[in-house]
Amino acid sequence: MGKGAAVALRYLQQVLSSNSDPLILQSSSALLAEISSSVDSNYLVKEKIVKVLQLVDQKCFQKRHINVADIKIALDQLQEALSQVPEKSDADTQQKPDNAEKYSVTISGNEVEVSDNAQNEEEENLDKLLSTLNLRQVPAFSPTFPEFENESDDDVGITKEEKEEQRAEKHGQKLCEEEVQKLPDGREVRTKKTKTVNVQQTSKHITISTRGGGCPAVSRRFTTGDRKVDEDNDEEHTDYFSLHRFQRPDPFERFRLKSKEDDESCMDVAVPGESMKTKSIERTSEISQFVSQKKEKNGRSVGENAASKVDTSKLLARQTESFRDKTLVDRKGEGTYEESSIVKRGTPEVGDSTDAPRKHVVEYIQTFGGADDSPELEYLRGSTISSYITLNDSLRFHEEQFCKKLQFEFSTSGASTSFADFGNLIELLEVNDLGPLKLPIKWAAEQPDKAEPKAIDWQARAAITYHNDLICNLSVIDYLVYRERNGNASEVRGGPRDALIVFATQGNRASLIYQEAFLVTYRTFISSLDLINKLVKRFLYMSMARDSNSQTSARNTFSVLVRVVDELTVFDLDEDLILSVTSFVYRLIHDGNLTFARILRQRLLDRIAEPFNLSSFFETKLSVPRRPHTILDFRSSQLASQLTFIDASLFHRIEPAELLWWAQEQSEVKSPNLVLFTEHFNNVSFWVRTQVLMQNTQKERERYFMKFNKVMRHLRKMSNFNSYLAVLSALASSPLARLEWNKTVSDSLKEHISVMDTSQSYKNYRTLLQSAPPPCVPYVGVVLQDLTFVHAGNPDKLQAKLVEGKTDLLNFLKRWHQYAILDSIRKLKKWNYDIKRDEKVLLFFDQFQNQLNEEETWARSHQIKAPQRKK
Amino acid sequence: MSEIDGGEHDLARKPLAGLFALCEVVTTGAEAGFMDKPLIFLFSGNAFVTFGFSLMGRSKAPKLGVAYTNMREFKVVVLGSGGVGKSALTVQFVSSTFIEKYDPTIEDFYRKEIEVDGQPCVLEILDTAGTEQFSSMRDLYIKNGQGFVVVYSITSQQTFHDIKTMRDQIVRVKGSESVPILLVGNKCDLSHQRQVRTDEGLALAEYWSCPFTECSAKNNQNVNVTFAEIVREMNYVQNRSRQSKSCCTLM
């Protein structure tokens, strides 16, 4: 039994008594992961692991009463089964982080020298992947600053403008290579090398231009820089990345180059036999850039602007190759890649570092299966998607560099990642709808709408048979309706439901943007459970065939399935769905596909969220101060930050599906996080009204009013339109507005009130939102209104008269619109603020419980100023 | 219909009401062909007419020629609980039958030009369907509106109950008793699921002294009539307040 598996098993045994469901689920997942990676499972092992998972799932997912003793028995049986299988020829040698490159070669205890020229041709695949992923040059950061106010441009004063640009790059890499050769005589040769490289570079440009004072304009420019390369091994040993230190002026060049192909492979020296090579790589890089601008006039500062940007990336990858007599028989690999960039405006605060706890929402997208059908390129590959356009075009600039996380796995032969061109959603929506449609070549039989979807026990299901079912078709492109452009089929406009599903799995035919739109909007025409069952059916059907097209299709289907599971909401995750997915996991194990089983189960676990409780979110350890605080005790920026902290936390919990559902059904059960968010909005609004109205003198009320006005300004600056509008709706509400205010107070609202002008479909607000720098919390009301009207205004099905009288073809244009709106939300959800919780302020907010309701605010308002009604 | 017909006093409010009432019989007669009940009611002398009323398609406000620059513009707010079909009503009104896609994010989506009693005008509809939960925003919307279409669904007693305090809210925010309001019972195509009787709607309208109609956004019954009527109501309220003002100055 593998060591890892043994540890995982023991751990699960211990955890069982803790009775903590999440812990048990996670440890069972870890066990599955260990077994899938280190054990050559036989039938008995598979059966026993399924038994364990079944019991665990029943206990923790379905909350059935399961005796822990039963799980323990099952675990013991699994342990026994495991002890009878040989472990995979594993490569678990001690991997101590080594600073220096090390060669330790052992042939059955005898030291032997092995050539250090370990570079060999096949490795290019990993390197190629690395170069695509990691070695992007970060472009120079050039933020646009607002113009300094230009006072009279006289010639008398001396104007000095200073621009400073700083750039610092830090790259680190650790490469670990290990080779195990099994010689025909049974001996083993092990080679291990570790190498780390660190590179640092800083550069600084300062431009100072002076003009005025009767002198001609003068411009001076300074440049300084520093480079540092730190390698822990000698030049002649560093052939992995073809370093030519003294010939290349750019020390980063080595990271951007593909490997050199000058090798006598170590395989050449090796004796025929079996060998295995493991290569792992860890690479981090951080590039921080800072730009500032200063303007002085006559020695007096006129203005100052600054912005900074930090790009970081981290790559972890591992590749294992097996050779038989120099021929590559198998290659497997996996890894993760993360990239993030943070743009900040304003001078960075002292001590502000990138490792501050940040909660960036990271989206990762997995695609299994290559787009290419050629058999030699059969691998699982990772891919990200950044297809956001629409509403907030200004986000794109930031977006491209923001958070990306990639997980990839590959096998058999090579890997590469392509960042496909996603097409343009805006263009897609702007096209004239009256343009001609390209009708299907084949018409599918009408499908009766089935009754309530039910769970399917995939483990018990026999082989999938083909029932003239679109789901089992290799390709459905002939069944879809497209828009016709220049005589060719352009984007999908509609089609039978099952064809739209299958098309999403045809990674080679459908654009990634279609897949995204499908994943965001499928709930408008099929339930998640139904969709999962259909995808599983397709996967199983395609897996039965051995031809490469079917195999590719199965993998593509699986990757869509993973995405669906990845984005399930709490409402989706009912007992039926969990039953379908878990039984499919068991089936995958039985079929020997432990990798897929592990991935899918892990994804499902990740979706089981801990229940969210607003009260405990607000809970603070502080006790109420003897003299209760008032808002005047806090700085406006502090109040705005904490409002934003709460808003952002709640906003990030909202799933796009909740918004989509809300626009159609307004069901609080389906959209719980959205309901929390809107309730919070109203709470803030009424709390603010109460704060102002409850002051006893007009002067105090005006002080409070102006205080909130300041808070509002800060909120706007922070692009928090949620609380901004909540406060605005309070200050502009009738119970407050009808009171008599001095001119400063009433004028102070003017600039804000136009933001909520509803004319021209919230033109003012939309314009403001577009120009707001992210992170941002939008006013969700406008999103809901847009979705509601898209739903009300666009038919679900294509009009029969356009499609030869067919009445069951779905109108995908409607989904494109929904996608466009929801995508802007997904895009905004990828950003988050870097705000720390301030217990004092949260305690003061007291969950905004201290509020008058609508009637009470009116009563209080009338108490302050008696009503005078016009007839 | 006689029991709800306004008295002489009401007829005096609108000099032409009698004439309208005559025309109305003709038009509703035609429409009543596919309904179980005529959907237009006379109340307080305010009659609905389809006569003299035409649709001019979706307005392209910025591109309008000189002829339209003096056109009167009204802000109409559509109010009511979620799920009563407000958005369908608005969509039905603002859209023309030739366009297949409705994109609410475009600037003139909620604008529509209509001609009421021979006078063209532009309606800017404010329908916040989908955002009913943001109750704290309602004040702002009401403040901006000039006319109010209050909608409930005849298939849900709850939605009828929800709007009962709506007039008070509007009056309170506007600070005036004379606010143009129209009460609308939607979804009258689903008469087999009816929960709110027509006379209940009428009674509430009488209490509010405002006109009332039942319509079906789904089948496009009475939709345009509804919006024409709120224009009339706005005209009427405006004229009356002007008159009373001029009366005051004379005195």
HADDOCK unambig.tbl for C-alpha pairs under 7 A between the chains (distance, minus, plus):
assign (segid A and resid 433 and name CA) (segid B and resid 100 and name CA) 6.88 0.50 0.50
assign (segid A and resid 433 and name CA) (segid B and resid 101 and name CA) 6.92 0.50 0.50
assign (segid A and resid 663 and name CA) (segid B and resid 130 and name CA) 5.80 0.50 0.50
assign (segid A and resid 678 and name CA) (segid B and resid 133 and name CA) 6.53 0.50 0.50
assign (segid A and resid 678 and name CA) (segid B and resid 134 and name CA) 6.10 0.50 0.50
assign (segid A and resid 682 and name CA) (segid B and resid 134 and name CA) 6.38 0.50 0.50
assign (segid A and resid 682 and name CA) (segid B and resid 135 and name CA) 6.68 0.50 0.50
assign (segid A and resid 682 and name CA) (segid B and resid 136 and name CA) 5.48 0.50 0.50
assign (segid A and resid 685 and name CA) (segid B and resid 136 and name CA) 6.42 0.50 0.50
assign (segid A and resid 729 and name CA) (segid B and resid 136 and name CA) 6.47 0.50 0.50
assign (segid A and resid 729 and name CA) (segid B and resid 137 and name CA) 5.76 0.50 0.50
assign (segid A and resid 729 and name CA) (segid B and resid 140 and name CA) 6.72 0.50 0.50
assign (segid A and resid 733 and name CA) (segid B and resid 139 and name CA) 5.80 0.50 0.50
assign (segid A and resid 733 and name CA) (segid B and resid 140 and name CA) 6.58 0.50 0.50
assign (segid A and resid 734 and name CA) (segid B and resid 139 and name CA) 6.55 0.50 0.50
assign (segid A and resid 734 and name CA) (segid B and resid 173 and name CA) 5.72 0.50 0.50
assign (segid A and resid 760 and name CA) (segid B and resid 107 and name CA) 4.33 0.50 0.50
assign (segid A and resid 760 and name CA) (segid B and resid 108 and name CA) 5.55 0.50 0.50
assign (segid A and resid 761 and name CA) (segid B and resid 105 and name CA) 6.24 0.50 0.50
assign (segid A and resid 761 and name CA) (segid B and resid 106 and name CA) 6.74 0.50 0.50
assign (segid A and resid 761 and name CA) (segid B and resid 107 and name CA) 5.21 0.50 0.50
assign (segid A and resid 761 and name CA) (segid B and resid 108 and name CA) 6.97 0.50 0.50
assign (segid A and resid 761 and name CA) (segid B and resid 109 and name CA) 6.84 0.50 0.50
assign (segid A and resid 761 and name CA) (segid B and resid 110 and name CA) 6.71 0.50 0.50
assign (segid A and resid 763 and name CA) (segid B and resid 107 and name CA) 6.67 0.50 0.50
assign (segid A and resid 781 and name CA) (segid B and resid 131 and name CA) 5.26 0.50 0.50
assign (segid A and resid 784 and name CA) (segid B and resid 130 and name CA) 5.35 0.50 0.50
assign (segid A and resid 784 and name CA) (segid B and resid 131 and name CA) 6.29 0.50 0.50
assign (segid A and resid 785 and name CA) (segid B and resid 128 and name CA) 6.05 0.50 0.50
assign (segid A and resid 785 and name CA) (segid B and resid 129 and name CA) 5.75 0.50 0.50
assign (segid A and resid 785 and name CA) (segid B and resid 130 and name CA) 5.00 0.50 0.50
assign (segid A and resid 785 and name CA) (segid B and resid 131 and name CA) 6.22 0.50 0.50
assign (segid A and resid 786 and name CA) (segid B and resid 104 and name CA) 5.62 0.50 0.50
assign (segid A and resid 786 and name CA) (segid B and resid 105 and name CA) 6.67 0.50 0.50
assign (segid A and resid 788 and name CA) (segid B and resid 129 and name CA) 6.63 0.50 0.50
assign (segid A and resid 788 and name CA) (segid B and resid 130 and name CA) 5.68 0.50 0.50
assign (segid A and resid 789 and name CA) (segid B and resid 87 and name CA) 6.07 0.50 0.50
assign (segid A and resid 789 and name CA) (segid B and resid 104 and name CA) 6.17 0.50 0.50
assign (segid A and resid 790 and name CA) (segid B and resid 102 and name CA) 6.19 0.50 0.50
assign (segid A and resid 790 and name CA) (segid B and resid 103 and name CA) 6.29 0.50 0.50
assign (segid A and resid 790 and name CA) (segid B and resid 104 and name CA) 6.64 0.50 0.50
assign (segid A and resid 792 and name CA) (segid B and resid 87 and name CA) 6.17 0.50 0.50
assign (segid A and resid 792 and name CA) (segid B and resid 88 and name CA) 5.34 0.50 0.50
assign (segid A and resid 792 and name CA) (segid B and resid 91 and name CA) 6.94 0.50 0.50
assign (segid A and resid 793 and name CA) (segid B and resid 88 and name CA) 6.99 0.50 0.50
assign (segid A and resid 793 and name CA) (segid B and resid 91 and name CA) 5.84 0.50 0.50
assign (segid A and resid 793 and name CA) (segid B and resid 102 and name CA) 5.33 0.50 0.50
assign (segid A and resid 794 and name CA) (segid B and resid 100 and name CA) 6.96 0.50 0.50
assign (segid A and resid 794 and name CA) (segid B and resid 101 and name CA) 5.85 0.50 0.50
assign (segid A and resid 794 and name CA) (segid B and resid 102 and name CA) 6.11 0.50 0.50
assign (segid A and resid 869 and name CA) (segid B and resid 175 and name CA) 5.88 0.50 0.50
assign (segid A and resid 869 and name CA) (segid B and resid 176 and name CA) 5.86 0.50 0.50
assign (segid A and resid 870 and name CA) (segid B and resid 175 and name CA) 6.64 0.50 0.50
assign (segid A and resid 870 and name CA) (segid B and resid 176 and name CA) 4.88 0.50 0.50
assign (segid A and resid 870 and name CA) (segid B and resid 177 and name CA) 6.39 0.50 0.50
assign (segid A and resid 871 and name CA) (segid B and resid 176 and name CA) 6.05 0.50 0.50
assign (segid A and resid 871 and name CA) (segid B and resid 177 and name CA) 5.22 0.50 0.50
assign (segid A and resid 871 and name CA) (segid B and resid 178 and name CA) 6.49 0.50 0.50
